[in-house]
Amino acid sequence: LLGIPSGGVPLARRLASALATAVGADRREVPVGTLDITMYRDDLGRHPIRVPQPTLIPGGTLEGRTVILLDDPRYSGRTTRAALDAL
């Protein structure tokens, strides 16, 4: 699970906890990371740039893994496009 700061990160953590409970696993077995998309947005020139947050990829790589990307549902598809560029 990768959460986009700031709204997607708490959502990813809650989902990880729910998934771990559903399958009877320890929460540490459901990897949670963060993906900052600040520098990949297509509207950088129109809005103030916020301070980039660290990107944390569990296990150091996404190669060969399934990724579930979580974002604050109030935002548009713009962040999803930026996240795909970042990945």
Legacy VTK file of the C-alpha trace (Angstrom):
# vtk DataFile Version 3.0
C-alpha trace
ASCII
DATASET POLYDATA
POINTS 87 float
0.000 0.000 0.000
1.354 3.421 -0.947
-0.269 6.527 0.488
0.058 9.930 -1.153
0.729 12.616 1.506
-1.105 13.890 3.260
-4.599 12.367 3.110
-3.612 9.055 1.534
-1.062 8.109 4.194
-3.506 7.727 7.113
-5.907 5.964 4.754
-3.167 3.475 3.785
-2.385 2.810 7.445
-6.048 2.209 8.294
-6.465 -0.113 5.320
-3.308 -2.045 6.269
-4.681 -2.565 9.749
-8.066 -3.691 8.413
-6.442 -6.081 5.920
-4.200 -7.568 8.598
-7.208 -8.109 10.857
-9.251 -9.638 8.031
-6.580 -12.208 7.171
-5.371 -12.706 10.738
-1.899 -11.358 10.002
0.332 -9.110 12.050
0.059 -5.538 10.728
3.776 -5.549 9.908
3.029 -8.115 7.217
0.984 -5.575 5.243
3.630 -3.169 3.908
2.742 0.524 3.929
4.773 3.218 2.201
4.463 6.802 1.069
4.808 8.341 -2.376
5.382 12.080 -2.611
4.215 13.501 -5.940
5.051 17.174 -5.375
7.541 17.486 -8.227
5.432 15.409 -10.653
2.287 17.559 -10.603
1.253 19.227 -13.859
0.093 22.359 -12.023
3.391 23.299 -10.355
3.427 26.743 -11.971
-0.084 27.620 -10.808
0.106 26.742 -7.117
2.686 27.277 -4.402
5.009 24.301 -4.100
4.679 22.564 -0.771
7.725 21.085 0.893
8.341 17.628 -0.603
7.820 14.756 1.815
9.997 11.648 1.886
9.015 8.736 -0.320
9.225 5.388 1.449
9.004 2.205 -0.608
8.647 -0.875 1.646
11.366 -3.367 0.798
13.136 -0.753 -1.340
11.565 -1.730 -4.672
8.182 -2.156 -6.330
9.441 -4.419 -9.088
7.327 -7.565 -9.340
4.926 -6.387 -6.638
1.287 -5.336 -6.661
0.806 -1.706 -5.606
-2.381 -0.232 -4.202
-2.167 3.556 -4.354
-4.252 5.543 -1.862
-5.078 9.229 -1.975
-7.473 11.567 -0.271
-10.784 11.015 -2.108
-11.484 14.758 -2.164
-8.874 15.373 -4.829
-9.080 14.914 -8.578
-7.338 12.459 -10.848
-4.474 14.953 -11.144
-2.697 13.375 -8.174
-3.188 9.889 -9.586
-1.559 10.929 -12.865
1.322 12.520 -10.970
1.719 9.368 -8.857
1.948 7.194 -11.960
4.646 9.520 -13.303
6.485 9.296 -9.973
6.361 5.505 -10.014
LINES 1 88
87 0 1 2 3 4 5 6 7 8 9 10 11 12 13 14 15 16 17 18 19 20 21 22 23 24 25 26 27 28 29 30 31 32 33 34 35 36 37 38 39 40 41 42 43 44 45 46 47 48 49 50 51 52 53 54 55 56 57 58 59 60 61 62 63 64 65 66 67 68 69 70 71 72 73 74 75 76 77 78 79 80 81 82 83 84 85 86
